[in-house]
Amino acid sequence: MIQTPIDYQTVKRVIASYNLPDFGKATIREVVAIASQLEAETSTEFIHMEMGVPGLPPAKIGVDAQIAALNSGIAAVYPNINGTAELKNEASRFLKAFINIDVSPEGCVPVTGSMQGTYASFLTCCQCNSNRDTILFVDPGFPVQKQQITVMGYRYESFDMYDCRGEKLRDTLESFLAKGNIAAIVYSNPNNPSWVCLTDSELRYIGELSMRYDTPVIEDLAYFAMDFRKPLGRPFQAPYQSSVANYTDWYVLQISGSKAFSYAGERIGISAISDKLYKRAYPALTERYGGGTFGTVYIHRVLYALSSGTSHSAQFALASMFKAASDGRFDFVTEIKEYGRRAARLKEIFLRHGFRIVYDLDLDEPVADGFYFTIAYPGMTGSQLMETLIYYGISAISLSTTGSRQEGLRACTSFIKPHQYELLDERLTIFEQNHSSDKNI
């Protein structure tokens, strides 16, 4: 039996207690629970890279605005389901400042985080046409979004963008859209977990196909302006955050307060519905609800049924952050570049110990350093690597849970503490020694 930083028998017992047929298919929350239990039982620090939780302090501008709103007595008042005027106006201005697109305040709708935004978007899109009940995922992606589709009872199809970049992305997308059953296309950009950033030409392909096949696009911008290879984050100045909104009339953008503003705990974001999609009436929606447009059904039927509104005080927080960013008083991008610095250091350590980066290229240039990166080890499946690293006090999730067809893991940079780079190096040194001569646990 080889020696590992975490006791072998303890790890086996704890994993077995969760009754998981394939550890590699464990959910993020299950991996967190297992790692936390082992950490408590063995009194050994874990290097947590499994969960994408912000690891920076929340933006003070937002906190101050929310406290002021609470002190004014706003907690006693139901929020307007459409959203506060302040947030809707500042959201519209923020989109102009950082994406250079025009979305009316009417279509900027507060949601309890992008999770609710995508849920409401999937549900509304799948009700627009009785012949379309399937969401197309450009994978890899956020695992819980597929769970949302399952909960709703709809269907999904997907493909891995690993070998489908450039014109291949266009051709692959069209092969799915031509079937006639796709209600919407969804992807994240930058991508969770690969951190690949779709190019403007690829976004143009998606937009053109969206128009040709009359299919809305749900663009998840949870990691807004986090392609740190570009000088993003300067209001009303190019370069802007890339978006499909420049190439189609049919889109819903998900703008989250969680990562860009480190405001995850208050569950606040906006769904930005294009003006034309907002005002579009679908016969199937009229038959179901007796009237309304995509936008009014989204707000007054779907969101109203889901939550009856979004945290009143948190809306004032997000509005203040949007305003300060658009005014040039709040450089949110510089603050979150810390994730890129962490990724660069972590990648160097993993590569030095024989790992490789799975999604390593954005077409012909190296993938950016950011909130996530992907790793693999020769001779191991993602499931095997995920379980093996637990014995070394390192927790991450398998790429298979993200819809990727590649073998490897998603690693998140957000929880890494300064002293853990040295700790990771020490543990991977032991890992490399144990596996360099075909030893196995």
ZABA-820192 format. One record per atom (N, C-alpha, C, O): x, y, z. Coordinates in steps of 0.1 Angstrom, whole numbers, plus 5000, padded with zeros to 4 digits. Layout:
# ZABA-820192
XYZ/...
***
This chain:
# ZABA-820192
500849885000/500050005000/500950135000/501750145009/500750214990/501550344990/500950445000/499850435004/501850535004/501450635014/500850755007/501450804997/499850815012/499150935007/498951025018/498850985030/498851155015/498551255026/497351235034/497251265046/496251175028/495051145035/494950995036/495150925027/494650945048/494550805051/493750725041/492550765039/494250625036/493650545025/492250485030/491250505023/492250425041/491050355046/489950455049/488750435047/490350575055/489350675058/488650725045/487450745045/489450755035/488950795022/487950695016/486850735012/488350565016/487550465011/486150455018/485150445012/486250465032/485050455040/484050575037/482850555036/484650695037/483750805035/483150805021/481950835020/483950775011/483350774997/482250664996/481250694990/482550545002/481550445002/480250475009/479150435005/480350565019/479150605026/478150685018/477050695022/478650745007/477750824999/477050734988/476250784980/477450604987/476750514978/476750564964/475650574958/477850604959/477950654945/478450544936/479650504937/477650504926/478150394917/479450434909/480250354907/479550564906/480650614899/481050754905/480350854903/482150754912/482550874919/482750994909/482551104913/483150954897/483351064887/482151134883/482251244877/480951084886/479651144883/479051214895/477951264895/479851224906/479351294918/479051444915/479751504907/478051494921/477751634919/478751724926/479451674934/478751854922/479651944929/479451944944/480351934952/478151944948/477851944962/478251824969/478651824981/478151704963/478651584969/480151584971/480651534981/480851634961/482251634962/482651724974/483551694982/482051844975/482251934986/482051864999/482851875008/480951795000/480551725013/481651625017/482051615028/482051545007/483051435009/484351505014/484951455023/484851605006/486051665010/486051735024/486951725031/484851795027/484751865040/484751765051/485251785062/484051645049/484051545059/485351485062/485751465073/486151465051/487551405052/488451515059/489251475067/488251635056/489051745062/488751745077/489651765085/487451725081/487151735095/487651605103/488151615114/487451495096/487851365103/489351345104/489851295114/490051395095/491551375095/492351495099/493551495101/491651605102/492351735106/493451775096/494451825100/493151745083/494151775072/493551865062/492451845057/494251975060/493752075051/493552025037/494451955031/492452055030/492152025016/492452145008/492252255012/492852114996/492952224985/491652204977/491552114969/490752294979/489352294973/489352364960/489552484959/489152284949/489052334936/487752284929/487652284917/486852234937/485652174931/484452274929/483652254920/484352374937/483152454936/483552604932/484452664937/482752654923/482952784917/482352894926/481452964921/482852914938/482353014947/483353134947/484553104948/482853254946/483853374946/484753364958/484353334969/486053394956/486953394967/487553534970/488653544976/486853634966/487253774968/486153844977/484953804976/486453954984/485454024992/484454084982/484754114971/483154094987/482154154979/482454304977/483054364985/481954354965/482154494962/481554584973/480354574975/482354664979/481854754989/480754854985/479854884992/480854894972/479854984967/478454914968/477554984971/478454784965/477154714965/476654704980/475554714983/477654664988/477254645002/476754765009/475654765015/477354885006/476955005012/475555045007/474655095015/475255024994/473955054988/472954964994/471755014996/473254844996/472254745001/471854785016/470754775020/472954815024/472654855037/471754975038/470854985046/472055075030/471255195029/469855165026/468855225031/469655075016/468255035012/467554975024/466354995026/468254885031/467654815042/467254915053/466254905060/468155005056/467955105066/466755195063/466155255072/466455205050/465255295046/463955215048/462955275046/464055095052/462755015054/462354935042/461154885042/463154915032/462754855019/462454705021/461754655013/462954645032/462654505034/461254475036/460754355035/460454575040/459054555043/458154565031/456954535031/458754595019/457954625007/458254514997/459454494993/457254454991/457454364980/458054444968/457654554965/459054384962/459654444950/458754434938/457954334937/458754524929/458054514917/458554404909/459754384907/457754314904/458154194896/459054234884/459854154880/458754354879/459554394867/460954444871/461854444863/461154474884/462454524889/462354674892/461454744887/463254724900/463354864904/463754944891/464554894883/463255064891/463655154879/465155174879/465755184869/465755194891/467155214892/467955104886/468855134878/467654984889/468354864884/468154854869/469154824861/466954864864/466654844850/467354954842/467954914831/467355074846/468055184839/469555164839/470255174829/470155124850/471555104851/472054984844/473154974839/471254874844/471554754837/471654784822/472554744815/470654864817/470654894803/471954974799/472554954789/472255064808/473455154806/474755064807/475655084799/474754974816/475954884818/476154804805/477354784800/475154754799/475254674787/475754754775/476554704767/475354884775/475954974765/477355004767/478155004758/477755024780/479055054784/480154944781/481254974777/479654824783/480654714783/480454604772/481354524770/479354604766/479154524754/478854604742/478954554730/478454724744/478154814733/476954774725/476854774713/475854734733/474654694727/473454774733/473654824744/472354784726/471254854731/470154764735/469554694727/469854754748/468754674753/467954774762/468454834771/466654784759/465854884766/465754844781/465754724784/465654934790/465454904804/464254804806/464354724816/463254814798/462154724799/462554574799/461954494806/463554544791/463954404789/465054364799/465554254798/465454454808/466454414818/465754374831/465254464838/465754244833/464854194843/465654134855/466454044852/465454174867/466254114878/465753974881/464653944880/466753894884/466553744887/467453714899/468353784902/467053604906/467753564917/469053484913/469053364915/469953554906/471053484900/470853424887/469653404883/471953404879/471753344866/471153214866/470553164856/471153134877/470453014878/469053024876/468452954868/468353124882/466953144879/466753204865/465753174859/467753284861/467553344848/467553234837/466753244827/468453134838/468453034828/467252944829/466652904819/466852914841/465652834843/464452894836/463652834829/464253024839/463053094833/463253104818/462253094811/464453114813/464653124799/464452994792/463752994781/464852884798/464652754792/463152724792/462552684781/462452754803/460952734803/460252814793/459352754786/460552934792/459753024782/460052984768/459152974760/461352954765/461752914751/461052784747/460552774736/460952694756/460352564753/458852574752/458252474747/458252684756/456752704754/456452784742/455252804740/457452834735/457152924724/456652854711/455952904703/456952724710/456652644698/456352504703/457252444708/455252454700/454852314705/455752204698/455752094704/456352234687/457252134681/458652144685/459452064681/458952234695/460352254699/460352234714/459952324722/460952124719/461052094733/462452064738/462552004748/463452104730/464852064733/465752174733/465752264724/466552184743/467652284745/468952234740/469352124743/469652304731/470952264726/472052324734/472152444735/472852244741/473952284748/475252284740/475652174735/475952394739/477352394734/478252364746/478552454753/478652244748/479352194759/480852214758/481352224746/481652204769/481152174782/480452294788/480452404783/479752274799/478952374805/478652354820/479252254826/477852434825/477452424840/476552304842/475452304837/476952204849/476152084851/474752104855/473852034850/474452204864/473152214869/472152264859/470952244861/472552324848/471652364838/470952244831/469752254828/471652134830/470952014824/469951964835/468951904831/470351974847/469451934858/468152014857/467051964860/468252144854/467052224853/466152174842/464952164844/466752134831/465952084820/465251954824/464051934821/465951864831/465351744836/464151774845/463151704845/464351864854/463351904864/462051954856/460951914861/462252024846/461152074838/460451974829/459351994825/461151864827/460551764818/460751784804/460151714795/461751874800/462051894786/463251804782/463651724790/463751834770/464851754765/466051844763/465951964762/467251774761/468451854757/469251764748/469251644749/469951834739/471051774731/472251854733/472251964738/473451794730/474651864733/475751814724/475751704718/476851894722/478051854716/479251924723/479052034728/480351864722/481551914728/482352004718/482651964707/482552134723/483252224713/484752194712/485452264704/485252094719/486652064718/487252054704/488252114701/486551974696/486951964682/486052034672/485952004660/485252134677/484252204669/484452354670/483552424673/485652404667/485852544667/485852604653/485952524643/485652734652/485652794639/484452744630/483352744635/484752714617/483752674608/483052544612/481952524609/483852464619/483252334624/482152354634/481152284635/482252464642/481252504651/479952534644/478852494647/480052614633/478952654625/478252524619/477052514620/479052444613/478452324607/477852224617/476752174614/478452214628/477852124639/476552184644/475552114646/476552314647/475352374651/474152354641/473052324645/474452384629/473452374618/472852234617/471752214615/473752124620/473251994619/472251964630/471351884627/472352024641/471352014651/470052094649/468952054650/470252224645/469152314642/468252264631/467052294631/468852204621/468152154609/467052054613/466152024605/467251984624/466251884629/464851944632/463851884630/464852074636/463552144638/463052134652/461952174654/463752074661/463252054675/463952134685/463652124697/464852224681/465652304691/464952434694/464652514686/464652444707/463952564712/464852674715/464452794714/466152644719/467052754722/468452694722/468652574724/469452774721/470852744722/471452804734/471152924737/472252734742/472852784754/474352754755/474752644751/475152854759/476552834762/476952944771/476253044773/478152924777/478753024785/480053084779/480753014771/480253214781/481453274774/481953394782/481253494783/483153374789/484053264789/483353134793/482353144801/483953024789/483252894791/483652834804/484752834808/482552794811/482752714823/482552564819/481452534815/483552484819/484852494827/486052524819/487152544825/486052514806/487252514798/487952644797/489152644795/487252754800/487752894799/488052934784/488653034782/487552854775/487652894761/486653014759/485653014765/487153104751/486353224748/485953224733/486853234724/484653214730/484253214716/484653344709/484553454715/485153334697/485653454689/484453524683/483353464683/484653644679/483553714672/483053644660/481853654657/483953584652/483453504640/482653394644/481653364637/482953324655/482153214660/480753254665/479753194663/480753374672/479553424677/478653474665/477453464666/479353514654/478553554642/477853434636/476753434632/478653324636/477953194631/476753164639/475753124634/476853164652/475753134661/474653234659/473453184658/474953364658/473853454655/473153444642/471953444641/473953414632/473353394618/472453274618/471353274612/472853164624/472053044625/470853064633/469753004631/470953144644/469853174652/468753244644/467553214645/469153334635/468153404627/467653314616/466453314614/468453234610/468053144599/467053044604/466053014597/467252994616/466352884621/465452934632/464752854639/465353074633/464453134642/464453074656/463453034662/465753064662/465953004674/466653104684/467753154681/466053124695/466753214705/468053164710/468253034711/468953254714/470253214720/470253264735/469953374738/470553174744/470753204758/472253214761/472853104762/472753334762/474153354764/474453374779/474053484784/475153284785/475453294799/476753364801/477853314798/476653494806/477853574808/478253584823/478553694828/478153464830/478453464844/479853514847/480153574858/480753494838/482153534840/482453664831/483453664823/481653754833/481653874825/483053944825/483553974835/483553974813/484754054811/486053984817/486954044820/485953844818/487053774824/488053714814/488753624818/487953754802/489053714792/490153814794/490153914788/491053784803/492053874808/493153904798/494053974800/493053834786/494053864775/493753994769/494554044761/492554044771/492054174764/491854274775/491554244786/492054404772/491854514781/490354544783/489954654779/489554454788/488154474789/487954554802/488754574810/486654604803/486354674816/486454824815/486254884826/486754884804/486755024803/485455074797/485155044785/484655144805/483255174800/483255264787/484055364786/482455224778/482255294765/483455304757/483655394749/484355204759/485555194750/485755054746/485554954753/486255044733/486654904728/487954864734/488754954738/488254734736/487354624732/486254604742/486454634754/485154554737/484054524745/483954364748/484554294741/483154334758/482854194760/482154134747/481154194743/482654034742/482053974730/480753914733/480553854744/479853924724/478453874726/477753844713/477953914703/476953744713/476053704702/475053814699/474453814689/474853904709/473854014707/474154104695/473254174690/475354094691/475754174679/475354114666/475354174655/474853984667/474653914654/473253844653/472953784643/472353864663/471053814662/470053904669/470453974678/468753894665/467753974672/467153894683/466353944691/467453764684/466753674693/467753624704/468453524702/467853694715/468753654726/468253694739/467453784741/468753614749/468653654763/469953634770/470553524770/470553744775/471853744781/471653734796/470753794802/472453644802/472453634817/473653704823/474753664820/473353804830/474453884836/474353864851/473353904858/475353804857/475353764871/476153864879/477253914875/475653894892/476453964901/477453884909/478253934917/477353754907/478153664916/479653664914/480353684924/480153654902/481553644900/482253774897/483253814904/481653854888/482253984885/482354084897/483254154898/481254074905/481154164916/481354094930/481154154940/481653964930/481753884942/480553894951/480653914963/479353894945/478153914952/477153794952/475953804951/477853674952/477053554950/476053524961/474953474959/476353574974/475453534985/474053604984/473153554991/473953714977/472653784976/471853734965/470653784963/472353644956/471553584945/470953694937/469653704937/471753764930/471253874922/471853884908/473153864907/471153904898/471553914884/470453974876/469454004881/470753984863/469654024854/469653934842/470653884837/468453914836/468253864823/467953974814/467054054816/468853994803/468654094794/468054044781/468753974774/466754074779/466054014767/466054124756/465754234758/466554084744/466554174733/465254234731/464154184733/465254354726/464054434724/463054364714/461854354717/463554304704/462654234694/462054104700/460954074698/462954034707/462353914714/461453944725/460353874726/461654044732/460754084743/459354114738/458354074744/459354184727/458054224721/457354124712/456254144707/458054004710/457453914700/456353824707/456553774718/455253814700/454153734704/454253594697/454453594685/454153494705/454153354699/452753294701/452153294712/452153234690/450853174691/450753074703/449753064709/451852994705/451752894715/451752954729/451052904738/452353074731/452253144744/450853204746/450353204757/450353254735/448953304735/447953194739/447053224747/448153084733/447252974736/447352924751/446352894757/448552924756/448752884769/448352984780/447652944790/448653114777/448453214787/447353314784/446953394792/446753304772/445753394768/446253524763/445453614761/447553534761/448053664755/449453684760/450053594767/450053804757/451353834761/452453814751/452253744741/453553874753/454753854745/455753774752/455553734764/456853744745/457953664752/458353734765/458453664775/458553864764/459053934776/458053944787/458353924799/456753964784/455753974795/455453844801/455153834813/455453734792/455253604798/456453564807/456253514818/457653594802/458853574810/458753634824/459053564834/458253754825/458253824838/456953794846/457053744857/455853814839/454553814847/453953674848/453053654857/454453574841/453953444843/455053354849/454853294859/456153344842/457253254847/457853294859/457853224870/458553414859/459253464871/458253484883/458653454894/457053534880/456153554891/455753424898/455653414910/455653314890/455353184895/456553124903/456353044912/457753164899/458953104905/459353174918/459653104928/459253304919/459753374931/458953494935/459253554945/458053544927/457353664930/458253784932/457953874939/459353774925/460353894926/461653854931/461853744935/462553954930/463953934934/464254024946/463754134946/465153984955/465454054967/465554204964/466254254956/464654284972/464554424969/465854494972/466254574964/466454474983/467654544987/468854504978/469654594974/468854384974/469954334965/469854404951/470954424944/468654444947/468554514934/469254654935/469854704926/469154724947/469854844949/471354824949/472054914944/471754714954/473254684954/473754674940/474754734936/473054594932/473454564918/473454694910/474254724902/472354774912/472254904905/473354994908/473955054899/473854994921/474955084924/476255034918/477055124914/476454904917/477654854911/477654874896/478654914891/476554854890/476454884875/476755034873/477555064864/476155124881/476355264878/477755304880/478355374872/478355254891/479755294894/480755244883/481655314879/480455124878/481255064868/481155144855/482155184848/479855184851/479655254839/480155404840/480655464830/480155454852/480755594855/482255594854/482855694854/482855474855/484355464856/484855484870/486055504871/484055464880/484455484894/484755344900/485355344911/484355234894/484555104899/485155014889/484454964880/486454984890/487154904881/487054754885/488054704891/485954694882/485654564887/486654454881/486954354887/487054484868/487854384861/489254374868/489754264869/489854484871/491154484878/491154404891/492054324894/490054414898/489854344911/489854194908/490454114916/489054144898/488954004896/490053934888/490053814886/491054014883/492153964877/492953874886/493853794881/492753874899/493353784908/493153644904/494053554906/491953614899/491753474895/492653424884/493153314884/492953514875/493953484864/495353454869/495953364865/495753534879/497053514885/497153384892/498153314891/496053344899/496053214906/496053104896/496853004898/495353114885/495353014875/496652984869/497152874867/497453094866/498753084860/499653004869/500452924865/499653034882/500552964892/500152824894/500952734894/498852794894/498352654896/498652574884/499152454885/498452624872/498752554860/500252514860/500552404856/501152604863/502552584863/502952464872/503752384868/502252454884/502552344893/502052214888/502852114888/500852214882/500352084877/501152044865/501451924864/501452134856/502252094844/503652044848/504151944842/504252094858/505552054863/505551914868/506551844868/504351864873/504251734878/503651634869/503051534873/503651664856/503251564846/501851574841/501351494833/501051674846/499651694841/499651764828/500751824824/498551774822/498451854810/497051934811/496151894818/497052044803/495752114802/494952054791/495452044780/493652024794/492851954785/492452054774/492752034762/491652154777/491252264768/492352364768/492352464776/493452344760/494652434762/494652544752/495452644754/493852534741/493952634730/492652704727/491552634728/492652824724/491552904718/491952914704/492553014700/491452824695/491952814681/493452814681/494052704684/494152924677/495552914676/496352984687/497553004685/495653024698/496453084709/496053014722/494952954724/496953024732/496752954745/495453014751/495153134750/494752924758/493552964765/493853064776/494953054782/492953144779/493253254790/493353184803/492853074806/493953254813/494053224827/492853284833/492653404831/492053214841/490853274847/490353194859/491053134866/489053194860/488353134871/488452984872/488552924882/488452924860/488652774859/489752734849/490152814841/490252614851/491052554840/490852404841/490152354850/491352334831/491052184830/492352104830/493352144824/492451994837/493651914838/493351764836/492251724838/494351704831/494351554829/495651494833/496651564833/495751364835/496951294838/497051174829/496051094828/498251144823/498351034814/497950894821/498350864832/497150824813/496750694818/495550684827/495150574831/494950804831/493850804840/492650864833/492750964826/491450804836/490250864832/489950984841/490550994852/489051064838/488651174847/488151124860/488451184871/487351024860/486850964872/487950904881/487950934893/488850834875/490050784883/490850894889/491250884900/491150994881/491951104886/491251184897/491851224907/489951204895/489151274906/489251204919/489451264929/489051074919/489050994931/490450984937/490650994949/491450964928/492850954933/493351084940/493951074950/492951194934/493451324940/492851344954/493451424962/491651284957/491051304970/492051244981/492151304992/492851144977/493751084987/494951184990/495651165000/495051274981/496151374983/495551514988/496351614988/494351504992/493751634998/493451734987/493551854990/493151694975/492851784964/491551744958/491351634954/490551834958/489251804953/488851894941/489052014941/488351824931/487951884918/486751804913/486451694918/486151844902/485051764896/485451714882/486251774875/484851604878/485151534865/484551624854/483451674855/485251624843/484751694831/483451624826/482651694819/483351504828/482151424823/480851494828/479851484821/480851544840/479651604846/479351734839/478151794841/480251794831/479951924824/479551904810/479352004803/479451774806/479051744792/480251734783/480051714771/481451744788/482651724780/482851584777/482551494785/483351554765/483751424761/485151384763/485651284760/485851484770/487251464773/487451404787/486651424795/488651334788/488951284802/489751384809/490851434805/489251414821/490051514829/489151574840/488051524842/489651684846/488951754857/488751904854/489551964847/487751954861/487652104861/488252144875/487852094885/489152244874/489652304887/489352444888/489452524878/488852484899/488552624902/489552694910/490152634919/489852824907/490952894914/490452974926/491253034933/489152984928/488553084937/488953064952/489053164959/489052944956/489352914970/490752904974/491152884986/491652924964/493052904967/493653014976/493453134973/494352964987/494953064996/496453074993/496952984987/497053184997/498453204993/499353094997/500353054990/499153035009/500152925013/499852795006/500652705008/498752784999/498452654993/499152614980/499152504975/499852714974/500652684962/501852584966/502052494960/502452624977/503552534982/502952394987/503552294984/501752404993/501152274997/500752184985/500952064986/500252254975/499952174963/501152114957/501152004952/502252194956/503452144950/503952024958/504451924952/503852024972/504351914980/503551794977/504051684976/502151804976/501351694975/501451634961/501351514959/501651714951/501751664937/503151594935/503351514927/504151644943/505451574943/505251424948/505751334942/504451414958/504151274963/503351194953/503651084950/502351264947/501551204937/502451154925/502251034921/503351234920/504151204909/505051084913/505250994904/505651084925/506450974929/505650844929/506150734925/504450854934/503650724935/503150674922/502850554921/503050764912/502550714899/503550714888/503250674877/504750754891/505850754880/506250614877/506750584866/506050514886/506550374883/505350284883/505450164887/504150334878/502950254877/502450194890/501850094890/502750274901/502150234914/500650274914/500350374908/499850204921/498450244922/498050234936/498550154944/496950314940/496350304953/495550174954/495050144964/
***
